[in-house]
């Protein structure tokens, strides 16, 4: 009978679920950006399309590094920030490219520089939250692994 290996950090075992969520977030982003017509609900309230842009770019920036961090923890490796940097830069470039494509390739859509700013705002928020999460995880790891010194009692 094969023994099932359970990682010491049970949360790390959830990395496939987070990876699927990251994939779905990227797919939703691509559909929203490259569909011939703007997404439904883009005009629910003033600025709703900007909120959608920010969320569409923030979610992948949050979820992709989170999935990688959990995968690395499940393998017993420390989290890395390199993927976060790559995701931020690729997302920032994609924000510009997507607006250029919308402006040139679709008759029913127009590229909007304010959409790029909304995208970059979402990237910044997602990157900041992810960076804080990675930092707190590293601080927590170091704090629990530090030896405690015992001071001799006087007296």
C-alpha positions, 0 to 999 in steps of 0.5 A, spaced: 500 500 500 502 506 497 503 511 503 501 518 501 506 524 503 502 530 506 506 536 506 508 539 513 504 545 511 497 543 509 496 550 506 501 548 501 497 542 498 492 547 495 497 550 490 493 546 484 487 550 486 490 556 486 493 555 480 487 553 477 484 560 479 490 564 476 489 560 470 481 562 470 483 569 472 488 570 466 482 567 461 477 572 464 482 578 463 484 575 456 476 575 454 475 581 457 480 585 453 480 582 446 472 580 445 469 584 440 465 588 444 466 591 451 464 586 457 457 586 460 456 591 466 462 595 464 457 601 465 453 599 471 456 606 474 461 611 472 468 608 472 465 601 472 470 599 466 476 602 470 474 598 476 474 592 472 480 593 468 484 594 475 481 587 478 482 584 471 490 585 472 490 585 480 488 578 480 493 574 476 498 578 479 496 576 486 494 569 484 500 567 479 505 568 485 501 565 490 500 559 486 508 558 485 509 560 493 504 554 495 507 549 490 514 551 492 512 550 499 509 543 498 516 541 495 520 544 501 523 550 498 522 557 500 518 562 496 521 566 491 520 573 488 523 573 481 516 570 478 512 576 481 517 581 478 516 577 471 509 577 472 508 585 474 513 587 468 509 582 463 502 585 465 505 592 465 507 591 458 500 587 456 496 593 459 499 597 453 499 592 448 491 590 449 489 597 448 493 598 442 490 592 439 483 594 441 484 601 438 487 598 431 483 591 431 476 592 433 471 597 430 467 597 436 472 598 441 477 604 442 484 604 446 483 608 452 490 611 456 486 611 462 484 604 461 492 603 461 492 607 468 487 603 471 491 596 469 497 599 472 493 601 478 491 594 479 498 591 477 501 595 483 496 593 488 496 586 486 504 586 486 504 590 493 499 585 496 503 579 494 510 582 496 507 584 503 505 577 503 511 574 501 515 578 506 511 576 512 511 569 510 519 570 510 519 574 516 514 568 520 519 563 517 525 566 520 522 568 527 520 561 528 527 558 526 531 563 530 534 559 536 532 562 543 537 565 547 536 563 555 539 569 559 542 566 566 538 568 572 541 573 577 540 571 583 
